[in-house]
Amino acid sequence: MDKFTLYVSYFFFYSFIGWILECIWCSTSETRKAKKFKFVNRGFLMGPLCPIYGCSAVAMSFFLQPFSHNFLIVLFLGILVCDTIEYLTSYIMEKIFNARWWDYSQRFMNLHGRICLQHTCIWGLLSLAFIYIINPFSTNIILSLSGQHTKPLIYTLLVLFAVDFFIAVVVTMDIKMLRKKIRLVYYPSEADEKIEVVEIGSSGNNNVFYRLNDFKAKMESLSKIRRRMIRRVFRSVPRLKAQVKRQFEDMKSIPTDFKAEVKDEMKELQTDVKNLFGFDSND
């Protein structure tokens, strides 16, 4: 098996194992909170993959394996690689979703809440286990399963992953856009933030009805599959779902100087949005 095929095999193998571990961990946590079994399909892809695990495995294999003869280099280089990946993943996902998947702000010696000393030590130990125990075992499994159909299978998986990732990015942009428009229902854009809310029926982007209808039109334009994917993302990321739900709950705090028609419109919109995102009283 050539290097490229081997590294891609690592990516899918460890992404799948990571997805299983994440589902077990998150499902156990949510089950404990709800006091009944609750399965959490972790990750933002439709397929059973958590790419951060695959990327980390490929990075460790690529950067650490050449130094497998030196215990200390593997330890410290493993810490550097894993912390860098964790920090960058947290930063990028926060910029995309305006939400954090994890927050270590309350933990000892953390950096911007994205990485912390506790996890740094764990990554170091895992790096050693990965290079000397886990990866050799996984490599033997992968090589034993390889055959004449390995490359076609790998390329097929890459195409499916690319499609899945593209859909996830589109849905991510949908969520970000909807959150922005929810906020604009209450607050004009930065260019208009000093303009008072005008009377209902007047024109302009600062009009309440205009912003409400703009949000509703965008929401209704989403296809069924994109709506299902939005609900899928919220089920897999309870923290993000809670943040968005709080935005919708703010719709109850409508300024008293708004006319009754606007209040009714907002209440109706709140119900529609709850149905779209699958919110319920247990969230």
C-alpha positions, 0 to 999 in steps of 0.5 A: 500500500502506498503512503497516500492510500495509507494516510487516507486509510488512517484518516477514515479509520481514526475518524470513525473510531473517534466518532464512536468514542464521542457518541459513547461519551456524549450519549452517556453524559446526556443520558445522565442529565436526562435520567433516561437513555439519550443517543447523541450522534456526535459530529457535524457530518452526516456520515459517522466520522469526526474528522478531528480524530482522523486529522490528528492521527494523520498528523501524528503519524506523519510528524512523530513516526520518523522520531519513534526511536526517541521517546522524549521527542515523540512526547514533546512533538506530540504535545505540540501537534495535538495542542495546535490542532485542538486550538486551531479547530476550536478557533475555526469552528468558533468563527464559523458557528459563533459557538464553542464546542469546548471551553477550558476557561475554568481549568488550570493553565488554559490558553483562551479556553481552547487548550489547557494543561490537563489536556496537554498532558493527556495528549502527550501520553496519548502520543506515546501510546499512539506511536508505540501501541495504537498505530502499529496495531491499527496499521496491521489491521488496515494492511490486512484488509487491503487488497485490489479494491482498496484504492477504488474504495478509498477514492469513493470514500473521499468523494462521499466525504467531500460531498458530506463536508460540502453539505455541512459547510452549507448548513453551517452558513445557514445557521450562521446566517439565521442567527445573524438575521434573528439578531437583526430583528431586534438590532439594526445593522451596524450602519443603522444602529443609531437610527430609531425604529420607524413606524410600521409600514414605512420602508427601509431596512430598519423597519421591524416588519421588513426584518421579520419578513426577511428572516421568514423568507430566508427560513422558508427558502431552506430545502427539507434536507437543509432543515433536517441537517440544521436539526441534525447539527443542533442534536449533535451540539447541545451547546450551540442549540442552547445558545440559539434557543436563548436567542429565540427566547428573547423574542418574548421580550418585545419592546412595549412600544411595538404595535400589537401586529408586530408582537403577533408576528414575532410570536408566530415566528417564534413558533415556526422557528421552534418547529424548524430547529426541533426545540422542545421543553426538555432542551 
